[in-house]
Amino acid sequence: MTLVAPTVTGYEASTDLATLLVRTTEGKTLSVLAERLRLSCRCAHCTRARFDERFPERFPGIAITEIGDLGYGLNISFSDGHNRGIYPKPYLLSLAGP
């Protein structure tokens, strides 16, 4: 018996753009707040800002402005102009977890 890890089968921003809704192969719909996504960005720019201790602790009122599907993950753009974050699908599921 082979176990297959759940993955993302669909996604959309909530109507208020404050949450990413993610559908999984298990038939579940999970949610991740836009602020959590923005705080969890692993792009080089954000990684460097963390290293330099200039990355914000919060992003109040941040909204999702665009979602691009790259196959293996999503490229998410935010209302603060940041659009470099690529979120691999397993990473998205971990952010939506407990």
ABEGO torsion letter per residue (X at the ends): XBBBBBBBABBBBBAAGABBBBBBAAGBBBBBBAAAAAAABABAAAAAAAAAGABBABBBGBBBABBBBAGABBBBBBAAGBAABBBBAAAAAAAABX
